[in-house]
Amino acid sequence: MNNILKASCLAIYLLAIVAIAGALPHGIASVLQLVAVLLLAGHVLELLVAFSAIKRYPGLLIDSIGLTLLFGFLHWLPLRKGGATQ
């Protein structure tokens, strides 16, 4: 389930980028871009709130920050619970 949610996050970001290129209808493009910006803004807030869990990532801190910006709680919540994340 976690992988499906992560794929959905990536799909939203990818479709928003495709929308910038003009490959999608304007109505859909503007909604996707808004959703992507709101998702990213929420993940930035999560970064500030869950930084102690984010530091538990076994790799580089910058990698964990990047994964949090992409996936939010899907990345840091397993770290907080003590499990591994991929």
C-alpha positions, 0 to 999 in steps of 0.5 A: 500500500505504501508503494502505491501511495508513493507512486501516486505522489510521483504521478502527481508531480510528473503530471504537473510537470507535463502540464507545464509543457502544455500537454494537458488541457488547461482545466486539468493542468491548473488543478494538477499544478495546484495539487502538486504545489499544495502537496509540496507545501504540506511536505515542507511543513512535515519536514519541519515537524518531523525532523527528529524522525527524518534524521533517523534515516540510515543514509545521508540527511539530504537524501532523507530530506529529499524523500520527505519532500517527495513522499512526506509521512510515507517516508518519515513515519516508518522511521519514527516507528523504527522500521526501514523505509525504501 
